[in-house]
Amino acid sequence: MFGNTGKIIEVDLSAGTIGQKTLPEEYYKKYIGGSGLAAKLFWDRGNFDTEPLAPEAMLVFMNGPFAGLKMSGASRNSVAGRSPLTGVWGDSSCGGYFAPELRYAGYDGIVITGKAKAPSLLVIEDDNVSLVDAAPYWGKGIESVNDGLKEKYGKNCRTVVIGPAGEKQVKFANIMNEAHHAFGRAGFGAVMGAKNLKGIVVKATKKDMTIADPAAYEKLRKEVNPALKEALAAVVLGENGTAANLEGGMVNGDVPVKNFASNYNEEMGSKLTGSELTDNYLTKRSACAFCAIACKRVAEVKEGPWKTPEGPGPEYETIAAFGSLMNSADLAATIKVNRVCNDYGLDTISCGMTIAWAMEAFEKGHLTKADTDGVEIRWADMETVINTLVPAIALRKGNLGELLAEGSVSAANKTGKDSIDYTCHSKGMEAPMHDPRGGGHGLALTYATSPRGACHVATPMLFMEMGACYWPEIGFEYELEPMTDENKPESAVISWEMGSIENSACWCQFADREMQISQWVDLFNFVAGYNWDADEMLRAGRRVFYLKRLINSRFGLTAKDDDLTPRMLEPARDGEPEGIEINLSGMIERFYGLAGIDPEKGIPTRDTLSEYGMAEEAAAVW
């Protein structure tokens, strides 16, 4: 086998046993790797009746075929299973340094079940894989644990660690790599906490991998890497990070303001930008392994109430979630809260969305001081957010902490009084910081049809509507107008194919914007030896999307669950998209027809599944 090793580690924490398994090469050719291969393993094992936080629940870390390559974009890994936040299929992607190290150690992934009797670490040192006592690290924040593991296992070891929020099984707890890179979404930090697994340490002695055609790959690498580095998007991301376009996004209505109640605020559009962070707080740039784009920020707040030592700075999502979403223009506060959330191990998107919901609920009187342990939850009150709300959530302190630690949907259902109407989610997953009313109606379609819930990185639709994608070889050569439904269902079919390829290959979307379809095909063939043409590559992407929807069908989801909330679908009240309605139902109907999806069950028809080589899967659901 090339690129991939074919080997995964199998861990049963309840029994304390560790084994290895070799996967059939056909699995890789049909489901690529990453979240796609994880979905295949999950489907095969029929883990559908197990609750997400039960000992028997599966937790899967999985590489794509390119992990370990010295290319921009190739260093990501996926974690997957049943999400404790949504109760359905979940996967989350993380860049950084974990994926290459796992590949160099000889493995494509790790499947973890069971619950350890005491806090534990999984330590992988080439062929030596062991469980060790994690009691000294339990209860501690991620930064100190990461530092302690580096001191014990060597500065070149790679870590993934949960914080106190994961230990407390907060439903949107994350997992952090090197205390900087996040498996942010879907709450898999809570799954690790429920399993008494504090973290994973990987240390490989060899730093190479076997690929199918080294000479052809090297020629391709020398073509692709410079193009990625010199592309305009890469230059902008390198200079000002992922918030580089926040000002422009505010103008066109992409950036949500005040819990998605507004689409424009001039002050926030100027004070929360990537350039403001660069000019006032940036100390240096950082990157994932082998990446020339270097979009990561290292920031410091030298003075004031949010004085913060040098360390990992916030991404766009955090800046918007703890800035404009909360009606705040305080960039220094977002730097501080980013470090606090990272150390506790909290997904900043779900955390920010849940707090913003609580701010609106308090304003409307749906939450009162009697519900919030006497805490007043006011718009833009970042002192209360940072010093009271985030710690209460992470540690499940008091009634307020317990309420918000379950996420906005659960909190709204418990609160009642129509408060569910101003949550912003799909399938229970809080929406990211791109408002589809301004960012693009195709984004509304992919949010609604996403197997894991509202997600801006499950597909490249955001970039497609920005005009940053052009794939005439596979039928995408549209110039999309964001705030209409024109050509959006057709584009969504392609976006799900390409998005499933990206996420199963564990490839960064920023590095993909300059990749041509022929280069994608060559990369799979030169590295992994899949012997694909473009059609077979796209079929694999479609197959991954279909399989995740089949898994959700086993969890009880139907076509009715492909939806957005009233707040997200009401016409914008201001800004560029003011008054424009999203034709979500019309887009979904057209998308189902194009994608061969049954309009009642919300899964591919039997004939569609058979066409994509999934007759056995069809027999299980039809």
N, C-alpha and C positions, 0 to 999 in steps of 0.2 A: 504494500500500500504506500502511496506517495502523499506528501503533505500531511495528511492525517496519519496517526499511528495505528488506528484501529483498536486501541486499548482504552478502557475506562476503569476507574477505581470504583469498587462497590463497598460501601460502608454500612454496616448495621450497628448503630450506636447502642441499641438495647442489648444486643449480644456481645458487643465489643469486638466484632469480627471485621476483618478487612480482606477483600479479595480483588481479583481482576477479571475482566471479561473482555473477550475480543468480539467486536461487532462485525456483521457481514458488510463487505464492501458495497453491496447493493443498497444498503441503508443510506450510505453517503451520497450515492448517485441519485437517489430518489428524493432525499430530504436535506442534502447539502452539508449540514452541520449546525452548530449553534442552537438557536431556538427551534429550528425545524427538526433537527435530529432529536432534541430533547422531547419534542411533541411526539415523535414516533416511539420513543422509549416509554413515555407516559401512556400512550394509547395501547401499546402491546401489553403493559402490565395491568391494565384495567383498574387503575387506582381511583375510580370514580365515586365510590361511596365513602371514602375516607375524608374526614374534615381536615381543613388546611393545617391546623395546629395539632392534630393527633400524632402520636408517635409513628404510626404507620405511613404518614404522608411522605411523598417523595420530594426531595429537593435535588435538582439537577444543575450542575455547572457544566457548560459545554462550550468548547472551542469551535471555531470555524476552521476550514482547511488552510487558511493563510496565517494563522497565529505563528509567530516566530519569524516571519519574513521581515526583512529590513526595508519596509515600505510604509509610507504615510498611510494611516487608516487601517492597518492590519492587526492592531494589538488589542482588539476587543474580545470580550467573553460574554456569554449569556447565562443567566440563572433562570430557572423555570420550574413550574409546578402549579399547584392550585393556590391561588392568591387568597390570603386571609382577609384582605380588604374587600374583595369582590365576590369571593366564593366560587369563581370560575377560573378558566385558564389564565395564567399570568406568566409573563416573561419580562426580564429586565436586562439591559445591556450596560456594560461598563468598559471603558478604556483603561489605560494605565499600563501596568507591568505584569499583571497576574497571568494573562493568557499566554504570552511567549514563554514564561518560566514553566508553566504547566506542560506546554508542548515539549520544551527542551528536556523536562524530566521524563518524557516518554508517554504522555497521556493526552487523550482528547477531551476527557471529561471525568466528572465525579458524580456518582449517584449515591445519595445519602438517605437512609431511612432510620427509624428507631429514635430512642431518646436515651442519652447517656445518663448514668446514675448520678453523676456529678459533673460540674462544669469541665469541659474538655476542649482541647485543640486537636485538629488533624494536622499532622506534620508529614510532609512529602519531601523526601530527600532521595531523588532518583528511585531506585527499586525499594528503598526502605520507607514504608508508609506506616505510621503509628499514631495511636491516640495517647495524648499526654494530659496531665492535670492542668486545668486552667483556673484553679481556685485563686491564685494570686492576681489574676486579671479580671475576675468577675466583679461587676459593679463599677468598674473604672471606665473612663471615657476613651474614645477611640485613639486620640492622639497619644496619650500616655501608654496605651497598650501597644500600639504600633512601635513606639520608641523602645519599649521593653523587649518586644520580640526581635527587633533589629539588634539590640544589644546581646540577646541570648543566642540567636541563630546566625548572626552576621549581617552586616549592613546590606549585603547583596541578596538576602532572602526577600521573598515577596509575600505580602500578607493580604488577606481579606478578613475583616473584623467587624463585629457588631458592637454597638454601644449599649448603655443602659436602656434605651428605648426598645431595642430588640429583646433584651432580657425580660423587660416588662410586657413584652408581646403587644406593643403598640401596633395597630393594624397597618400603619404605613411606615414602619421602621425599615431603614435601609441597611445595606452592607457596603463598607468602604474598603477600597484598595489603596494602600499606602497613605491612608488618612486624607486623601485628596480626590480620588476618583470613585464615583458612586454607582452601585446597582441601586438606583433610586426608587423605581416604581414597583408597585404591587405588593409591598410589605414582606419581602422575603427575609428581612432581618428578624421579624417576629417568628418566622419558621425556624430559623437557626436558634433563636432564644428558647422556643418551645422544645427544641431538641437538646438543650444544654450545650450547644456548640458555640463557643465564643469566637472561634476563627479558624482559618486555615493558613498554614505556612508552607511555602514551596521554595525549595532550593535545589537547583540543578547544577551538576558539574560540567555538563557539555552544553554548548550554546549553538547547536546546529540542528538541521532537519534534512530529511531525505525528500527530494522533489523529483518529478517525473522527467523533466528536460531542463537541466541546469543552464545550458548555454542559451536556449531560447528564452528561459525566464530572465536571465541576467540582461539580455538584450532588451526585453520588454521593460524591466525595472529601470534601466537607464533612460528609456523613453518616458515612462510614466512619472517617476519621482520628480524630475525637474518641472514637468508640466503642472503637477499638483502644487509644487512650491511657488511657482511663478504666477499662477492663476490669480485674477483680481480678488476673488472671494477669499483665497488663502492669505493674500497680502493684508486684506482688511481684517480678517480674523486674527492674524498674527499681531497686528498693530493694536487693535482695540477689543479683542476677545469676542465672545458670542453676543455681547450686548452692543456690538458695533452698529447695528441697524435699528436700535431702539427708537431713535429720534424719527427715522423714516417710518417705522412701524406705527408710531403714535399718530403720525399724520394720516396714514391710510386706514386707521382704525383697527390695526392688528393687535395692539397692546391693550389688554383689558384693564379698566379702571374701576375702582370701587365695586368689587365683586361682580364684574361684567355688567354693571348698571350704566356705565359710560364708556365711550370709545375715544375720548380725547381729553387731554389735559396738557396745556402748553408748558407749564412749569415742569411737570414730570418728564415730558419729552425732551427737555434740555438738561435736567439735573441728574437723571438716572442713566445717562448714556455710557457706552464703552469708552468714549474719548474722555469723559469726565473722570472715569475710574483711572484711565491711563495717566492723565495729567496730574491727578491729585493724590492717588493712593497706590499706584502700581510700583512695585520694587523690582520685579523681573517677570519674564514670561516663563511658562512651563509647558511641558508636552507629554503626551503618551509615548510609549516606547517607539523609537525609530521615526517619529513624526516630525516633518519639517514645518508644518503649519504653526504649531506651538500656540494654540488658542487659549490655553489655560493661563489664569492670572495668579500671581502671587502678590498679595496686597498687605498694606499696613495703614492703620489709622493712628497717627502719632499723638493726637491730643483730642480733648473734648469728651463728652459723655460716652462715646463709643470707641474709646481708645482700644486698639486691638494690635497685638504684636504681629510681626510678619508671618504670613502663612497663606494657605490656600484661599484665593479670592472667589467671589461669587460668579456664577454663570448668569446668562440672561434670565433663565427661568427663575432663579432665586431673587434677582434684582426686581423683576416684575412682581413675583408672588409676594414679596415682603416690601414692595414699594408701591407701584401704581395700584395694584389690586387692593391694598389697604388704604388707598388715598394718601399715601405718603411720598414725598419727594426727597427723603433723607437717604442718600447713597451710603454714607458712613454707617447708618444703622443696618443696611443690608449686608455690609461687610461683616459687621459684628454678629448678626443673627445667622449668617452662613456658617461661621466658625462654631457657634453654639449648637446649631442643628447638626452639623457634621460630627461634632464630638459626642453628642447624645445618640447619633445614628438615626436621624429623621429625614424622610423624603421632604425636601423643601416645597415641592409642588403641592402635594396633598396637605402638608402642614399649613402652608400659606392659604390654600383654598378653604380649609376647615376654619381657620381663624377669621378669614374675611367673611365667611358665612356667619360666624358667631357675632362679628361686628354688626352686620346688618340685622341679625335676629335681635340683638340687644337694642339697636336703634328703634326697631319696630315694636319692641315690648314683648316679643315672642320668647326671649330669654330675659329674666330679671335677676337682680342681685341675689334673690333667694335660690336661683338655679346655679349661680356662678360663684358660690362661696363668698359672696359679698364683693366680688371683683367687678368693676365697671369696665366694659369692653368697648372702647370708643375708636372711631376711625382715626388712623394715623398716630395713635398713642403707642409709639414704638417702645417706650420704657416698660409699659405693661406687657407688651408682646414679648420682649426679650427677657425681662427679669421675672415675669410671673407666668405667662401663658405657655411658652415653650417648655420651661422646666416642669410645669404641672402636667403637660401632655406626656413628655418623655418619661416621667416617673409615675404617671397615673396618680397624681396627688389630688385628693379630694374629689367631690362630685364633678367639678369642672374638668379636672384632668381625665377622669374616667369617661366623661361624656365625649370630649373631643378626641381622645386617643382612639376611638372607634372609627373616626373619619366623618366627613360632613354628612353623608347619606344616613348613616346610623344615627348621628346626633339629631338630624332633622326629623327622622321618623320618631324618635323618642320625644322630641319637643312638640311636634304637631303644629297646629295653627297655620297651616299652609306654608310652613318654612321650607318644605321640600321643593317648592316652586322656584326658590332662588338659590338652590344648589346648582352647581355646574359640573356635570359628569356624564359619562355613558357607562352603563353596566356597573356602576358603583365606583368607577375610577375617576377621580377628580381631573378636570380638564387642565391641560398645560396652558402656558401663557401666550397663546395665539388665538385670538377671537375670530372664529370663522366668518362672522358678519363683515369684517373688514379684511382679514387675512385671505379669505377666499371660500366660496361656497363648496368647492370640492373638498376642502378641509373638513367642513361639516359632515360631508358624506363619509369620509374615511374615519373621522372620529366615531360616527355612529356604527359603522360596519366593522370596526376593529375588534378582533376577538378578545383582546385584553381590556378594552374600554378606551376612553378618549386618549389619543396618543398622537403626537406630532412627528414621531420618528419611526412609526411602524411602516410608513410609506414616504416617498419623496414628494407627496402632493403639495406640501408647503412650497418646495422649491419649484415644482412644476408651474404653480400659479404665479410665482415670482418671475418666471421666464428664465430660470437657471438650468433647465433640462431641455435637451434636444436629441431625440432618438428616432430619426426617420427610418432606420433599419427595422424597427419593430412597430412602426405605425404611429409614433408620437411626434408630431411636428406642428402641434397646435400652438397658437399664441393665445393663451387663455386670458379672458377677462375675469379677474377674481370675483367680483360681486354679481355674478350671474350663474345660472346652472348650465349654460351652453357648453357642450362637450365634456362636462364633468363626469358623467357616468362612464363614458368611453375612456377618459383619462384615468379614472379610478381603477378600472380593470388592469391597465398597464402599471399603475402605481402599486397595486397589491402584488403583482408579479415581481416588480423590481424591488419593492420594499421587503418582500419575503426573502429575496436573494440576498440583499444587503444584510438583513438581520440574521439570516442563517449562516452566511459567510462571516458574520461578525465584523463587518466592514463599516468604517465611519462614513456617515453621509457627507460630511464636509469634503472628504477625500474623493468621493465618488462623482462630484459635480463635473470633473474634467475627464472622467473615464468614458470611453466609447464602448458600445456594445461589443464590437470585435475584440477590444482589449479585455473586457470581462471574460469572454469565452476563452481567449488565449490564456488568461491567468488561471482559470480553472483547469485547463488542459495541460499547460506547462508545469503547473505546481502539483495538482492532485491527480492528473491523468484520467479525468472523467470522460474524455473523448466526446465532448458535447459539441453540438452546433447551437446557434442562438435559440432555435426553437425548443430544443431539449432543455436548455438552461431556463427558459421562461416556463416551460412545463413543470420543472422542479419548483420554481417559485410559486406557481399556482397551486401545486399539490400541497405545499406547506400551509398556505392560506386555507385551503379546504380542510386539511386535517385539524387545524386549530378550531375551526367552526364545528367540526364533528365532535371534538372533545367537549365544546360548550353545549352541544345538543345533549350529550350524556349528562351534563349538569342541569339540564332543564331549560336552557335558553331556546327561544324561537325567534322568528322574524320580528315579533313585537319588541324585542330587546334591542334592536338596531334603531336607537332613538337618542335624542338629546332632550335636555330639560327645557321647561318654558322660558327660563331666563335666557338661555343660549339661543332660543329660536325667536324671541320677540324682536321686532325691528329695532335697530339701534336708535337711541334717543338723541344722539349728537354725533359730531365728527363726520367724516366722509361717507360712511355707510348709513347715515341717518335715514330711517324710514324704509329701507330696502328689506324685503322679506326673503327668507331662504326657503326654497321649494324642496325641502328635504324628502318628503314622501314621493314626489315625482322623480327625484334623482335616484332614490332607492329602488323604485319600481323598475326604472330603466336599467340600473346596475344589475339587479337580480336577473333580468332577461339576458343581458350580455354575458354575465358570469355563469349562467346555468344554475342559478340558485332558486330553490322552491320558495314561493312567496309566503307560504304559511309556516313551514318548518324553519326556514332561514338557513338551510344547508343545501349543498349541491344535490341535484337530482341523481337518481340511480344511474341514468345514462351518462351524465356528466362525470360522475366518479369512475365509471367504467372506462370512459374515454381517456382518463388520466391515470389509468392503471391502478385504480383503487376499488376493484370489485369486492375484495374481502371486507374492506371498510364499509362499503355500501350495504353489504349483507347484515352488518351489525346495527344499522340505523334505519333501514327501509324494510 
